[in-house]
Amino acid sequence: MLTPVMSSSSQSPTFGAHFHYLILQFHLLLQTDFLSYLTMDEAVKWFEEVVPKMADLLLRLPSLLEAHYEKADGGIVKGVNTGLRLLESQQPGIVFLSQELVGALLACSFFCLFPTNDRGAKHLPMINFDHMFAYLYDQYDEKLENKLKCILHYFERIGSLIPAGYISFERKVLALEHGTFAFPYLKENFWSQSSISLCPFKISSSGLIEDQSSEAIEVDFANKYLGGGALSRGCIQEEIRFMINPELIAGILFLPCMADNEAIEIVGTERFSNYTGYASSFRFNGDHVDKKEIDVYGRRKSRIIAIDALSSPGKRQYRVECLVREINKALCGFLDHLKCHQYQKFFQDTGSQHDPNVKGSSGHSEVYHLSQGNPSTSSQTIEGTLANQLIRNHEAHYCSHLDYQQEIGVVTGNWGCGAFGGDPQLKAMLQWLAASQALRPFIMYYTFDLEALQMLGQVAQWISSQGWTVGELWDMLMDYSVQRLRGETGAGFFGWLLPSLNSHDNILLNNSHNV
């Protein structure tokens, strides 16, 4: 059984009877229509070259896990447990995996070797590929064929050359209760009182988040279950990212679903595939060579933040509790531990060390622990004495990289819109507020040419020209939302804020409901 992979145990898994699934899975693949879309040369290469290397990698999994656990207890980050284990809800933590180990785990997933009996009880999404194979077998779907082509290409690439880097997977948590770790979940009045200036807002109507050339936080418009429909029929923003960066799939193994005060940050995955299209038009479009630089932990400077928006919120998205939920969700993902001293100063300036508007506020300790260091861009993983140990060993190193790290902005787009049904104008403003509160140097927003956001540039420019703070823009959003709930306005936020845009804005807002 592979149960040890799913627990905090450091034992290596044994395969036993599960290994026969290899043969069964080959048989299933042979029966699917998928192979009819491979050339003879491609099929021969797959079975004679790629599959044997996958099997070899799979058989080396026990030794890879043994080596992994030998380094897990302080071997990568002194004083911090980075070992493979369940990163359970409300428990901030981080796991470092080598790309080679990730490849072996994905081979297990591909051959459907992970037990699934208790995954639902642990709020874990499915990890094996059997659903994808079954859908492809039962009813051929070209987008599924192309999703599978991305996966096969990944295995072909690592079969030729095993990547030597590392990937970190982190559960980030905003504290809901009094405690000694994590940044607090911020209530409505805190946002209203925030005196932080709005960060620069950059806009592009074309382009893709994953094509961002410089290092930045890249937002995954996530399902609360990491990966969403990546291993089944899904093929929108999150699922596509998991296909072109297949190492993301490894996080599905040990990261239960996210709560409202949580985010997941994954640093270091490599992109292997290019693609065209979206949803039903998605197509694999050949090899991609990832040229992103490597950080001091051996991770590619690829930072992906998974944050799940409210699904089908309708009119309730204008309620205070929903606005607070969405802005804290984004803040949780965007926070940067390297700005912890600045966070502390702003909390002191607003008198929030004992502020009832800060959930979990407990005086000095919670904000203080923002300064305790962390190998990710977040502030929440390292607790108590482990945090103190980490800062003693790494403070000088972090300080030397401070100026560089402060250039890491947020790259995002229509989070929570489209299939999730959110108001794109509202979501754009909430993300701007969260990025600013997190002290990010900029937010880069891809509108994907959405009509409802055609005036985003003009509105952002006008707001910036007014010199508004986070608190002032938040208050405007609150006033607008109250009027929407009372039926006192039907305009979009842009038209409501700048009446000269109103007639055009109403047309665009109505059109956006069909997106």
Secondary structure, 3 states (H helix, E strand, C coil): CCHHHHCCCCCCCCCHHHHHHHHHHHHHHHHCHHHHHCCHHHHHHHHHHHHHHHHHHHHCHHHHHHHHHHHHECCCCCCCECCCCCCCCCCCEEEEEEHHHHHHHHHHHHCCCCCCCCCCCCCCCCCCCHHHHHHHHHCCCHHHHHHHHHHHHHHHHHHHCCCCCEEEEEEEECECCCCCCCCEEECHHHHHHCCCECCCEEEECCCCHHHCCCCEEEEEEECCCCCCCCCCCCCCHHHHHHHHCHHHHHHHHCCCCCCCCEEEEEECCCCCEEEECCHHHCEEEEECCCCCCECCCCEECCEEEEEECCCCCHHHHHCHHHHHHHHHHHHHHHCCHHHHHHHHHHHHHCCCCCCCCEECCCCHHHHHHHHHCCCCCCCCCCCHHHHHHHHHHHHHHHHHCHHHHCCCEEEECCCCCHHHCCCHHHHHHHHHHHHHHCCCCCEEEECCCCHHHCCHHHHHHHHHHCCCEHHHHHHHHHHHHHHHHHCCCCCCHHHHHCHHHHHHHHHHHHHHCCC
